[in-house]
Amino acid sequence: MEQRRYEPRRARGYLVGCVVAVLLWSVASAQIRYSISEEVNEGTVVGNIAKDLGLDKSTLKERRYRIVSSNADPLFHVNQNDGILYVSRKIDREEVCAQSSTCLINLKTVLENPLEVHYVEVEVLDINDHSPTFPDEETTLEISESVLPGVRIQLKASRDPDSGHFSVQRYKLSDNDNFRLEVKDKGDDGKIPILVVQKSLDRETAGSHSLVLTALDGGKPPKSGEMNIKVNVLDINDNAPVFSQEVYSVMLNENAPVGTTVIQVNATDLDEGPNGEVVYSFTNSINQRLLKLFDINPSTGEIIVKGLIDYEHKDKYEIEIQASDKGLAPLATEKSVIIKIVDVNDNAPEIEVTSFSSSIPEDSRPGTTVALISVNDLDSGLNGKMICSISDDVPFTLSPSLKDKMYSLVTKSPLDREKQSHYELTITAKDAGQPPLSSEKTISVVVSDVNDNSPEFSQSPYTFYVTEANEPGTSVFSVKAFDRDENDNALISYHILRDGREENKLASFLNINSETGDILALKSFDFEVLKTFQFQVVATDSGAPPLSSNVTVNVFILDQNDNAPVILYPVSANGSAEGVEEIPRNVNAGHLVTKVRAYDADIGYNGWLLFSLQEVTDHSLFGLDRYTGQIRTLRSFTETDEAEHKLLILVKDNGNVSLSATATVIVKLVEPKEAFAASDVKSAAKVDEEDNVTFYLMITLGSVSLLFIISIIVLIAMQCSKSTDYTSKYLQETNYDGTLCHSIQYRSGDKRYMLVGPRMSIGSTIVPGSHANTLVLPDRRRGSGEMRRYSPAPNKGELTDNRYIRVLQHQYHYTYCNFTDCI
């Protein structure tokens, strides 16, 4: 039911429909009668009662001029300022007066000081707003072929909620040769169509007839409804049942238990056999509501209570029953039974939700109206006084309205859908009778979602480990976020933040599934190029406006054994891993012939290199250190030993699937004098090639050395000038030896390297940064007879992986490493 708002001032002067005022005057009293059409708009003027009664408008408000009515939702109201009668809500005549021919609403108006009572009648005029309808779209009749012309068969009447001239006025039957139509006018019960046989039927000629019955009302143009009639022609049964009484009338208490016998009717049939057996039933024209209240025993004729009988709903029923035989073409006789209802006191309060918002946003402020509640009790006095309440443990309350028996259901505290999204509210109305009667009404209130929660990631930050050499285009990891909102407010999409900043530049090599959060790598990662990176993933919901949050994803690349060892020495001029070493024939056992140098770009076990001799001319002459790659003599040479020996060295890493490389070293035995001469010639040739690099390198190392010596001198001076306590403040390591560290950086291609000091020997040591494979360049002047070895001179300003540095007469030890590893 909609809420009705009454605005009598705004409706002043506004008249829809035809309003006719009739004044009937007498000496003792006056009565006014108005007429108004149904369905007129709220606020329509009915009539000026004050003017028609000759009342002083200026005293109406002071004398509390009003309409006295017990209806909780009155149809009319009078304005105390001008005495004009207005329509309070749309009037449905069929609802107010059913199908009464005249719909009169009696109003009693009262003036106080002195007391005056005036009566006003308002006639609600019908409009043609309904079409006639039949209970069934199709019905089947069975008629014996022996019936004589003039036999009458009552059909189901059409019903039109309109009244008077706009109700069903006439019927018409489709053209045929055997039947005609008559109409029985039953007054308030309307017109009943009767099918009359006007020509004898012959089943052998026509076994059935199809007819169309049309009902028309009195509108202009008339509205109509149709029912299809199928007539089956049967054989002989010529006596109809006859009731024992002309009139049946009975009294029945309301609330009579289901199964109570109301009355028993009796009818007899002069025929024999099935044609004489009587069956009782309600007629086809009975109102469908009566079928829910009453039932009839088809064998005994007992009418029994089937549903709840309520005096307040209706105090009298007229039921049409019929008695028919069991002949092949049954004959029937109809009779009316009048049932009068006796009233008892049995009404509990009634709760009605007149306006209801089943869903309320969670951000609604306290005091927001959810529903309008009206309560009513059909009883009177204390039994009709009511108290309305709601439980205290909910964020809602009932607020009394200015209008009697009306309440507003409002919020009393803030709502949060994420804590509770649904409330079952029970409203209780209790009257003041003894014992009191009460009733309850439960309404469901759904708290609708607003987008007040941002997506939340399941972790923050994310850390993932990805094996290098992954397949491009496949999913490498996934992020997941959730949103405590619902529906579109919780529908999350993902994207990678690409803002052009340096730390997010690698995000261009990634893609993310916007729906699932699966992250795909668009390229294969290489541990030797990239070890770790991070980027930002943003999760955005679909609310309006959308909310989002981001998370940092840290990615670590895991090393795979995908790099084979690389031979740094020996390397020939054409780039192959071959070298020739000349040693004096008179060297002792343990003499260092040379050292095979190699490195592996992998790390850990994948970059741990082992050396082994695969081929050697004489196994008794040479030995190879499997960890350092040093080749040493195992014994002294004899005159019978060959002058040239070939050694094939295998270098392999320790990965699960080992990768390897080989180097060939040819050792030539020479006389001592020839060895020194050859060494001088070879050195002179190489010195020319390395002049430039050596020059710049010596300048750099000399500068560093000078700076280091100056630093030592300054430090010693500071220590001498400071107290012991002051010195210990800065030098708290007990093992500190006063040596300062420094470094020199070099670039080789796209890699950077760094020489890191201090200490220690005359000879220089070069170590690949992450592999612990030491490459030693010894000094010839140490007196051991070792040979100096030089590779071709590197380009100016560069230090390549297969070239080495000879640092002569220098007191510091430098480590040669990848720049990032040194850091």
C-alpha positions in Angstrom: 0.0 0.0 0.0 1.4 3.4 -0.9 1.8 6.1 1.7 -0.8 8.8 1.3 0.3 12.4 1.9 -2.5 14.9 2.3 -2.0 18.4 1.1 -5.4 20.1 1.2 -4.1 23.6 0.7 -2.5 22.8 -2.6 -5.6 21.0 -3.8 -7.8 24.1 -3.3 -9.4 25.1 -6.4 -8.3 22.0 -8.3 -11.3 19.9 -9.5 -11.0 16.7 -11.6 -14.3 15.1 -12.7 -17.8 16.3 -12.4 -18.9 17.3 -8.9 -22.5 17.9 -8.3 -23.8 19.3 -5.0 -27.4 18.6 -4.0 -28.8 20.5 -1.0 -31.7 19.0 0.9 -33.0 21.2 3.7 -35.6 20.8 6.4 -36.6 22.7 9.3 -34.8 20.5 11.9 -31.7 19.6 10.1 -29.8 19.8 6.8 -28.2 17.1 4.8 -25.8 17.6 1.9 -25.1 15.2 -0.9 -22.3 15.3 -3.4 -21.3 13.1 -6.3 -17.8 12.4 -7.5 -16.3 10.0 -10.0 -14.0 7.2 -8.8 -10.2 7.3 -9.5 -10.1 11.1 -9.2 -6.7 12.4 -8.1 -5.8 13.0 -4.5 -6.7 16.6 -3.5 -9.7 16.9 -5.7 -12.4 19.3 -4.4 -15.7 17.5 -3.5 -17.7 20.5 -2.3 -17.7 23.6 -0.1 -19.5 22.3 3.0 -19.3 25.6 4.8 -20.8 27.6 2.0 -23.5 25.0 1.3 -24.5 24.9 5.1 -24.1 28.7 5.5 -21.3 28.3 8.1 -19.0 31.1 9.1 -15.6 30.2 7.7 -13.7 32.3 10.2 -15.0 30.2 13.1 -14.4 26.7 11.6 -10.9 26.3 13.0 -11.8 27.7 16.3 -14.8 25.4 16.6 -12.6 22.4 15.5 -14.6 21.6 12.4 -13.8 18.0 11.4 -15.0 14.7 10.0 -15.6 12.0 12.6 -14.5 8.6 11.3 -13.0 5.4 12.7 -11.2 4.6 9.5 -7.4 4.7 9.9 -7.1 5.8 6.3 -10.1 8.0 5.5 -11.2 8.8 2.0 -12.0 12.5 2.6 -10.8 15.3 4.8 -12.2 18.8 5.4 -10.0 22.0 5.4 -10.7 24.0 8.7 -9.7 27.2 7.0 -12.3 27.3 4.2 -14.7 24.4 4.9 -14.0 22.7 1.6 -14.2 18.8 1.4 -11.2 17.2 -0.4 -10.4 13.7 -1.6 -7.6 12.2 0.6 -6.6 9.4 -1.7 -7.7 7.7 -4.9 -11.1 6.0 -4.5 -11.7 2.6 -6.2 -15.4 2.2 -6.2 -15.1 -1.6 -6.7 -13.0 -1.7 -3.5 -15.3 0.5 -1.4 -18.7 -0.6 -2.5 -18.1 -3.9 -4.4 -20.9 -4.2 -7.0 -23.5 -2.2 -5.2 -25.7 -0.2 -7.6 -25.3 3.0 -5.6 -22.1 3.7 -3.7 -22.8 6.2 -0.9 -20.3 7.2 1.7 -21.8 8.8 4.8 -19.7 11.4 6.5 -20.4 13.0 9.9 -19.0 16.5 10.4 -18.8 18.1 13.9 -18.6 21.7 15.1 -17.9 22.5 18.8 -18.9 25.4 21.0 -21.8 25.0 20.5 -22.0 21.4 19.3 -23.4 20.9 15.8 -23.5 17.8 13.7 -24.0 17.8 10.0 -24.3 14.8 7.7 -22.8 14.6 4.3 -23.4 11.9 1.7 -20.8 11.4 -1.1 -21.9 9.3 -4.0 -19.0 7.7 -5.8 -19.9 7.4 -9.5 -18.5 4.5 -11.4 -16.4 4.7 -14.5 -15.9 2.0 -17.1 -12.4 0.8 -16.1 -12.8 -3.0 -16.3 -13.7 -5.4 -19.0 -16.1 -8.4 -18.5 -14.3 -11.7 -17.8 -15.5 -15.3 -17.6 -14.2 -17.7 -15.0 -13.0 -20.1 -17.8 -12.0 -19.4 -21.3 -13.7 -22.6 -22.4 -16.5 -24.7 -21.0 -18.0 -28.0 -22.2 -21.7 -28.9 -22.0 -23.3 -32.2 -22.4 -26.9 -32.2 -23.7 -29.1 -35.1 -24.4 -30.3 -35.4 -27.9 -33.9 -36.0 -26.6 -34.3 -32.7 -25.0 -37.1 -30.6 -26.3 -36.8 -27.2 -27.7 -36.9 -24.6 -24.9 -34.6 -26.5 -22.5 -32.6 -23.9 -20.6 -29.0 -24.4 -19.5 -27.4 -21.9 -17.2 -23.9 -20.9 -18.2 -21.0 -19.4 -16.2 -21.7 -15.7 -15.8 -19.2 -13.1 -16.7 -18.0 -10.8 -14.0 -17.2 -7.1 -14.4 -15.9 -5.2 -11.2 -17.7 -2.1 -12.5 -21.3 -1.5 -11.4 -24.4 0.0 -12.7 -24.4 0.8 -16.4 -20.8 -0.2 -16.7 -21.3 -3.8 -15.4 -22.3 -6.6 -17.7 -25.4 -5.4 -19.6 -25.9 -8.0 -22.2 -24.7 -11.3 -23.7 -24.6 -12.4 -27.3 -24.2 -15.9 -28.8 -22.4 -16.7 -32.0 -24.8 -17.5 -34.9 -26.1 -21.1 -34.9 -29.3 -23.0 -35.8 -29.8 -25.0 -32.6 -29.3 -22.6 -29.6 -30.3 -19.2 -28.6 -29.4 -17.1 -25.6 -31.5 -15.7 -22.7 -30.4 -13.6 -19.8 -31.6 -13.9 -16.3 -31.3 -10.7 -14.3 -30.5 -11.4 -10.6 -30.2 -7.8 -9.5 -27.1 -7.3 -7.4 -25.8 -10.7 -8.5 -25.7 -9.6 -12.1 -27.1 -11.1 -15.3 -26.8 -14.9 -15.8 -26.6 -16.2 -19.4 -28.9 -19.1 -20.1 -28.4 -21.3 -23.2 -31.8 -22.3 -24.6 -32.3 -25.2 -27.0 -34.4 -23.8 -29.9 -34.2 -26.8 -32.2 -34.1 -30.5 -31.5 -30.6 -32.0 -31.4 -29.5 -35.0 -33.4 -26.4 -36.6 -32.2 -26.0 -38.6 -35.3 -26.0 -35.5 -37.4 -23.8 -33.4 -35.2 -22.0 -34.9 -32.2 -21.0 -31.5 -30.9 -21.5 -27.8 -31.4 -18.9 -25.0 -30.9 -20.3 -21.7 -29.7 -18.8 -18.4 -28.6 -20.5 -16.5 -25.8 -19.7 -12.8 -25.6 -20.4 -10.5 -22.6 -20.6 -6.7 -23.1 -20.8 -3.9 -20.6 -22.7 -0.6 -21.0 -19.7 1.6 -21.8 -19.3 3.7 -24.9 -17.7 2.0 -26.7 -18.6 -1.2 -24.7 -15.9 -3.5 -23.4 -16.3 -7.3 -23.9 -15.1 -10.7 -22.9 -15.6 -14.1 -24.6 -16.0 -17.8 -23.5 -15.9 -20.7 -25.9 -18.7 -23.3 -25.4 -18.4 -26.8 -26.6 -21.7 -28.7 -26.5 -21.6 -32.5 -26.6 -24.9 -34.1 -27.5 -25.8 -37.1 -25.3 -28.8 -39.4 -24.9 -31.9 -39.3 -22.8 -32.5 -38.0 -19.3 -35.7 -36.0 -19.0 -36.3 -35.3 -15.3 -34.4 -32.8 -13.3 -34.0 -33.0 -9.5 -36.4 -31.1 -7.3 -35.4 -29.5 -3.9 -37.6 -30.2 -0.8 -37.7 -26.4 0.2 -38.3 -23.3 -1.7 -35.9 -21.2 0.5 -32.9 -22.3 2.6 -31.7 -19.9 5.4 -29.3 -20.6 8.4 -27.3 -18.7 11.1 -23.6 -19.5 11.6 -21.2 -18.2 14.3 -17.9 -16.6 13.0 -14.8 -18.6 13.6 -16.8 -21.8 13.3 -14.3 -24.7 13.2 -13.5 -26.2 9.9 -15.8 -29.2 9.2 -18.8 -27.7 10.9 -22.0 -28.6 9.1 -23.9 -25.4 8.1 -27.1 -26.9 6.6 -28.1 -30.0 4.7 -30.2 -29.6 1.5 -32.2 -32.4 -0.1 -33.5 -33.0 -3.6 -35.2 -35.9 -5.4 -35.3 -37.1 -9.0 -38.2 -39.1 -10.4 -35.9 -40.9 -12.8 -34.5 -44.3 -12.0 -31.0 -45.7 -12.0 -28.1 -43.3 -12.7 -30.6 -40.8 -14.1 -32.3 -40.6 -10.7 -29.1 -40.4 -8.6 -28.7 -36.8 -7.3 -25.3 -35.1 -7.0 -25.0 -31.8 -5.2 -22.5 -29.0 -6.1 -22.0 -25.3 -6.2 -23.2 -23.6 -9.4 -20.7 -22.3 -12.0 -21.6 -18.8 -11.1 -20.5 -18.9 -7.5 -17.8 -16.4 -6.4 -14.4 -18.0 -6.2 -13.9 -16.6 -2.6 -16.9 -18.7 -1.4 -15.2 -21.9 -2.6 -12.4 -21.2 -0.1 -14.9 -20.8 2.8 -17.5 -23.5 2.1 -17.7 -27.0 0.6 -20.6 -29.3 -0.2 -20.8 -33.0 0.2 -21.8 -34.2 -3.3 -23.7 -37.3 -1.9 -25.5 -35.9 1.2 -26.0 -32.3 0.3 -24.3 -31.1 3.5 -22.7 -27.7 3.3 -19.7 -27.5 5.6 -17.2 -24.9 6.7 -13.9 -25.0 4.8 -12.2 -21.8 5.7 -12.1 -19.0 8.3 -15.4 -17.2 8.7 -14.9 -13.6 9.7 -17.9 -11.4 10.6 -15.7 -8.2 10.1 -15.1 -9.3 6.5 -18.7 -10.2 5.6 -21.8 -10.8 7.6 -24.0 -12.6 5.1 -23.4 -15.1 2.3 -25.7 -16.2 -0.5 -24.6 -19.5 -2.1 -26.0 -20.9 -5.3 -26.1 -24.7 -5.2 -27.4 -27.2 -7.8 -28.7 -30.7 -7.7 -27.9 -32.7 -10.8 -28.6 -36.3 -11.8 -26.1 -38.9 -13.2 -27.8 -39.3 -16.5 -25.8 -39.3 -19.7 -27.1 -35.8 -20.2 -27.3 -34.6 -16.6 -30.2 -32.3 -15.6 -29.8 -29.9 -12.8 -31.9 -27.7 -10.5 -30.5 -24.6 -8.8 -31.3 -23.2 -5.3 -30.0 -20.3 -3.2 -28.8 -20.9 0.4 -28.6 -17.8 2.6 -26.0 -17.9 5.5 -26.1 -15.2 8.1 -22.9 -14.8 10.3 -23.1 -14.1 14.0 -20.3 -11.8 15.4 -17.9 -12.6 18.3 -14.9 -10.6 19.7 -11.8 -12.2 18.1 -9.6 -9.5 16.5 -5.9 -9.0 17.3 -4.1 -5.9 16.2 -3.1 -5.7 12.6 0.3 -4.4 11.4 0.7 -3.1 7.9 3.8 -1.8 6.2 2.5 1.1 4.1 5.9 2.1 2.6 9.0 0.1 2.8 12.6 0.3 1.5 13.9 -3.2 1.6 17.4 -2.1 1.0 19.2 0.8 2.7 22.8 2.0 1.9 25.3 1.3 4.7 26.4 5.0 4.7 22.9 6.2 5.7 22.8 8.7 8.5 21.0 8.0 11.8 17.3 9.0 11.5 16.9 7.7 7.9 13.4 6.4 7.3 13.2 2.7 6.3 9.5 2.1 6.5 6.1 3.5 7.5 4.1 1.3 9.8 0.4 1.5 10.4 -1.4 -0.5 13.1 -5.2 -1.2 13.4 -7.5 -3.2 15.6 -11.1 -3.9 14.4 -12.2 -4.1 18.0 -13.2 -1.0 20.0 -12.6 0.5 23.4 -9.6 -0.9 25.4 -9.5 -3.9 23.0 -8.7 -1.5 20.2 -5.9 0.5 22.1 -2.5 -0.6 21.0 1.2 -0.3 21.8 3.8 -0.8 19.1 7.4 -1.8 19.8 10.7 -3.3 18.3 13.6 -5.1 19.9 16.4 -3.0 21.4 19.4 -5.0 20.0 19.1 -3.6 16.5 20.2 -0.2 15.0 16.6 0.7 14.3 13.8 2.2 16.3 10.1 3.1 15.9 9.3 6.8 15.9 5.6 7.8 16.5 4.0 9.8 13.7 1.8 12.8 14.0 -1.0 10.7 12.7 -2.6 8.3 15.1 -1.7 4.6 14.7 1.3 5.5 12.4 5.0 4.9 13.1 8.2 5.5 11.2 10.9 2.8 11.3 14.2 4.8 11.3 17.9 4.1 11.8 19.3 5.0 15.2 23.0 4.3 14.7 25.5 3.9 11.8 25.3 0.8 9.7 28.2 -1.4 8.4 27.4 -4.0 5.8 30.8 -5.7 6.3 29.8 -6.5 9.9 26.1 -7.3 9.3 24.4 -7.1 5.9 20.9 -8.3 6.8 18.4 -7.6 9.6 15.2 -9.5 10.5 13.1 -6.9 12.3 10.1 -8.0 14.3 7.5 -5.4 15.1 5.1 -6.2 17.9 1.6 -4.6 18.3 -0.3 -5.4 21.6 -3.8 -4.3 22.5 -5.1 -3.4 26.0 -7.7 -6.1 26.2 -8.0 -8.7 28.9 -6.4 -11.0 28.1 -4.4 -8.9 25.7 -4.0 -10.0 22.1 -0.9 -9.2 20.1 0.5 -9.7 16.7 4.0 -9.5 15.1 5.3 -8.4 11.7 8.7 -9.4 10.5 10.4 -7.4 7.8 13.8 -8.0 6.2 16.1 -5.1 5.8 19.1 -5.5 3.6 22.1 -3.2 4.1 23.3 -2.4 0.6 27.0 -2.0 -0.2 28.8 1.2 -0.9 32.4 1.2 -2.1 34.2 2.0 1.2 36.9 -0.7 1.2 40.0 -0.8 -1.0 41.3 -4.1 -2.3 43.7 -5.8 0.1 46.6 -8.1 -1.1 47.1 -11.4 0.6 50.8 -10.5 1.1 52.7 -7.3 1.3 55.3 -7.3 -0.1 55.4 -10.3 -2.4 58.6 -12.2 -2.9 59.0 -14.6 -5.8 61.9 -16.7 -7.0 62.2 -17.3 -10.7 64.6 -19.7 -12.3 66.6 -18.1 -15.1 66.0 -19.2 -18.7 62.3 -19.3 -18.2 60.0 -19.7 -21.2 58.7 -16.3 -22.4 54.9 -15.9 -22.4 54.3 -18.3 -19.5 53.0 -17.5 -16.0 55.8 -17.2 -13.5 53.9 -16.2 -10.4 50.6 -14.7 -9.3 49.3 -12.0 -6.9 45.9 -12.1 -5.3 43.8 -9.4 -3.7 40.4 -9.4 -2.0 37.8 -6.7 -1.4 35.4 -6.8 1.6 32.7 -5.1 -0.5 30.4 -7.0 -2.8 29.3 -7.2 -6.4 30.9 -4.6 -8.6 32.5 -3.0 -5.6 34.4 -6.2 -5.0 35.2 -7.0 -8.6 39.0 -6.5 -8.8 41.2 -5.9 -11.8 45.0 -5.9 -11.8 47.6 -3.9 -13.7 51.3 -3.3 -13.4 52.4 0.2 -12.5 54.3 1.6 -15.5 55.2 5.2 -14.4 58.6 5.4 -16.2 60.6 5.5 -13.1 64.0 3.8 -13.0 63.0 1.2 -10.5 60.0 0.2 -12.6 61.7 0.0 -16.0 61.7 -3.8 -16.0 57.8 -3.8 -15.7 57.8 -3.5 -19.5 59.0 -7.1 -19.7 56.0 -8.3 -17.7 52.3 -8.6 -18.3 49.5 -9.4 -15.9 46.1 -11.0 -16.4 43.7 -8.3 -15.2 41.2 -10.8 -13.9 43.3 -13.5 -12.2 46.5 -11.6 -11.2 48.7 -14.2 -13.0 51.9 -12.5 -14.1 53.6 -13.5 -17.3 57.2 -12.9 -18.3 57.5 -11.6 -21.9 61.2 -12.4 -22.0 63.6 -15.0 -20.6 65.6 -13.8 -17.6 69.4 -14.3 -17.4 70.9 -14.5 -13.9 74.2 -13.3 -15.2 72.6 -10.1 -16.4 69.9 -9.5 -13.8 69.8 -11.0 -10.3 66.9 -9.2 -8.7 64.3 -6.5 -9.5 61.0 -5.1 -8.1 57.9 -3.6 -9.5 54.4 -2.4 -8.4 51.1 -4.2 -9.0 47.9 -2.1 -8.6 44.5 -3.7 -7.7 41.5 -1.6 -8.5 37.8 -2.4 -7.8 34.9 -1.7 -10.1 33.0 0.7 -7.7 32.0 4.3 -8.5 34.4 5.9 -7.8 36.9 3.0 -7.9 39.3 2.4 -5.0 42.7 0.8 -5.5 45.8 -0.3 -3.6 49.3 -1.4 -4.7 51.9 -3.9 -3.6 55.6 -4.2 -4.1 56.7 -7.4 -5.8 60.3 -8.5 -5.3 61.7 -10.9 -7.8 64.9 -12.9 -7.4 66.4 -14.7 -10.3 67.8 -18.2 -9.5 70.9 -19.3 -11.2 70.9 -22.3 -13.6 74.0 -24.0 -15.0 73.7 -22.5 -18.4 77.3 -21.2 -18.8 80.2 -23.4 -19.7 83.7 -22.6 -18.3 85.7 -20.2 -20.4 89.5 -20.7 -20.7 91.3 -17.5 -19.9 94.8 -18.9 -20.2 96.3 -20.3 -22.3 94.8 -18.6 -25.3 96.5 -18.4 -28.7 96.6 -15.6 -31.1 93.7 -17.1 -33.1 91.6 -17.4 -29.9 91.9 -21.1 -29.3 92.7 -22.5 -25.9 96.3 -23.5 -26.7 99.6 -22.4 -25.4 103.3 -23.3 -25.5 105.4 -23.2 -22.3 109.3 -23.5 -22.4 111.0 -24.6 -19.2 114.7 -25.4 -18.5 115.5 -29.1 -18.6 117.3 -28.8 -15.2 114.2 -27.7 -13.1 113.5 -29.7 -10.0 110.4 -31.6 -9.0 107.5 -29.3 -8.0 108.5 -26.6 -10.5 105.5 -24.5 -11.6 105.2 -25.0 -15.3 102.1 -22.8 -15.8 98.6 -22.3 -14.5 95.4 -22.9 -16.5 93.1 -20.0 -15.8 89.3 -20.3 -16.4 86.1 -18.7 -15.1 82.4 -19.6 -15.1 79.7 -16.9 -15.2 77.4 -19.1 -13.0 77.6 -19.0 -9.2 77.8 -21.6 -6.4 78.3 -25.2 -7.5 77.4 -24.2 -11.0 80.5 -21.9 -11.1 82.9 -24.1 -9.0 85.5 -25.3 -11.5 87.6 -28.5 -11.3 90.7 -29.2 -13.4 91.8 -32.6 -14.6 94.4 -34.1 -17.1 92.7 -35.8 -19.9 95.7 -36.5 -22.0 99.5 -36.4 -21.2 102.5 -37.7 -22.9 104.1 -39.0 -19.7 102.1 -39.3 -16.6 105.2 -39.4 -14.4 106.4 -36.0 -15.4 103.5 -33.6 -14.8 100.8 -33.2 -12.2 97.7 -30.9 -12.2 96.1 -29.3 -9.1 92.4 -30.0 -9.5 91.4 -26.9 -7.7 93.9 -24.2 -8.8 94.8 -25.5 -12.3 98.6 -25.3 -11.5 100.7 -27.6 -13.6 103.9 -28.7 -11.8 106.7 -31.2 -12.5 106.5 -34.4 -10.6 110.3 -35.3 -11.0 113.4 -34.0 -12.6 113.9 -34.5 -16.3 116.4 -37.0 -17.7 118.3 -37.1 -20.9 115.9 -39.8 -22.2 112.8 -37.7 -21.7 111.3 -36.2 -24.9 111.9 -32.5 -25.5 108.2 -31.7 -26.1 105.1 -32.8 -24.2 101.4 -32.2 -24.9 98.9 -31.9 -22.0 95.1 -31.8 -22.6 93.4 -30.2 -19.6 89.6 -30.6 -18.9 87.9 -27.8 -17.0 84.3 -28.6 -15.8 81.9 -27.0 -13.4 79.9 -28.8 -10.6 76.3 -28.3 -11.9 73.8 -31.1 -11.9 74.6 -31.4 -15.6 78.2 -30.5 -15.8 79.5 -28.2 -18.5 83.2 -28.2 -19.5 85.9 -26.8 -21.7 89.4 -28.0 -22.7 92.8 -26.4 -23.0 96.0 -27.7 -24.6 99.4 -26.9 -23.1 102.6 -27.9 -25.0 105.6 -28.0 -22.8 109.0 -27.7 -24.5 112.2 -28.6 -22.6 115.2 -26.3 -23.4 118.7 -25.9 -22.2 118.9 -23.3 -19.4 120.8 -20.7 -21.4 118.3 -21.0 -24.3 115.4 -20.7 -21.9 116.6 -17.4 -20.6 117.3 -16.1 -24.1 114.0 -17.2 -25.5 112.3 -15.7 -22.5 114.0 -12.3 -23.1 113.0 -12.3 -26.8 109.4 -13.2 -26.1 109.2 -10.7 -23.4 110.6 -8.0 -25.6 108.0 -8.7 -28.3 105.2 -8.6 -25.8 106.4 -5.5 -24.0 106.0 -3.5 -27.2 102.4 -4.7 -27.5 101.6 -3.8 -23.9 103.4 -0.5 -23.7 100.3 1.6 -23.8 98.3 -0.4 -21.3 101.3 -0.9 -19.0 102.0 2.8 -19.1 98.6 3.9 -18.0 98.3 1.1 -15.6 101.6 1.9 -13.9 100.6 5.5 -13.7 97.3 4.5 -12.0 98.9 2.0 -9.6 101.7 4.4 -8.8 99.1 7.1 -7.9 97.2 4.8 -5.8 100.3 3.6 -4.0 101.4 7.2 -3.4 98.0 8.0 -1.9 98.1 4.9 0.2 101.6 5.8 1.6 100.4 9.3 2.3 97.4 7.9 4.1 99.6 5.7 6.2 101.8 8.6 7.1 98.8 10.8 8.1 97.3 8.0 10.1 100.5 7.4 12.0 100.8 11.1 12.7 97.3 11.2 14.0 97.9 8.2 16.2 101.0 9.7 17.6 99.3 13.0 18.3 96.2 11.5 19.9 95.8 9.8 23.2 95.2 6.1 23.5 91.5 6.6 24.5 90.9 8.8 21.5 92.5 6.4 19.1 90.5 3.4 20.5 87.3 5.3 19.7 87.9 4.9 16.1 90.0 1.7 15.9 88.1 -0.8 18.1 89.0 -3.9 16.2 91.8 -5.7 18.1 93.1 -7.4 14.9 93.2 -4.2 12.9 96.7 -3.8 11.3 96.4 -0.2 10.1 96.2 -1.1 6.4 93.7 1.0 4.4 91.6 -0.5 1.6 91.3 1.1 -1.8 90.2 0.1 -5.3 90.6 0.8 -9.0 87.7 0.3 -11.4 88.0 -1.0 -15.0 85.4 -1.6 -17.7 85.3 -4.6 -20.0 82.6 -4.5 -22.6 79.3 -4.2 -20.8 80.8 -5.3 -17.4 82.6 -3.4 -14.8 85.5 -4.7 -12.8 87.4 -3.4 -9.8 90.9 -3.9 -8.3 90.5 -4.0 -4.5 93.5 -3.6 -2.0 95.3 -3.8 0.4 98.2 -6.3 0.9 100.4 -8.3 0.1 103.1 -9.9 -2.1 105.4 -8.8 -4.9 103.5 -11.1 -7.3 100.0 -10.0 -8.3 96.9 -12.2 -7.9 93.9 -11.9 -10.2 90.7 -13.6 -9.0 87.4 -13.8 -11.0 84.9 -12.2 -8.6 82.4 -15.0 -7.8 84.3 -18.1 -8.6 87.3 -18.3 -6.2 89.6 -19.4 -9.1 92.9 -17.6 -8.4 95.1 -16.7 -11.4 98.7 -16.1 -10.3 101.3 -14.2 -12.4 104.6 -14.8 -10.7 107.7 -12.5 -10.8 110.8 -13.8 -12.6 113.0 -11.9 -10.3 112.1 -14.0 -7.2 114.9 -16.3 -8.2 112.8 -19.4 -8.8 113.5 -19.5 -12.4 109.8 -18.9 -13.3 109.0 -17.4 -16.6 106.9 -14.2 -17.1 103.9 -14.6 -19.3 102.1 -11.8 -21.1 99.0 -11.8 -23.2 98.5 -9.4 -26.1 98.2 -5.9 -24.9 94.6 -4.9 -24.1 92.9 -1.8 -25.5 93.7 1.4 -23.8 91.6 1.9 -20.7 90.1 -1.6 -20.8 90.8 -4.9 -19.1 89.2 -7.9 -20.9 88.4 -11.3 -19.5 91.2 -13.1 -21.4 94.0 -10.6 -20.7 96.0 -10.2 -17.5 97.9 -7.5 -15.7 101.5 -7.9 -14.6 102.2 -5.7 -11.7 105.9 -5.5 -10.9 107.7 -4.6 -7.7 104.4 -3.6 -6.0 103.7 -4.2 -2.4 99.9 -4.7 -2.6 97.6 -7.5 -3.4 94.7 -6.8 -5.8 91.5 -8.8 -6.3 90.0 -8.8 -9.8 86.2 -9.2 -9.7 82.9 -8.4 -11.2 81.8 -4.9 -10.0 78.5 -6.0 -8.4 80.1 -8.9 -6.6 82.8 -6.7 -5.1 80.0 -4.4 -3.7 
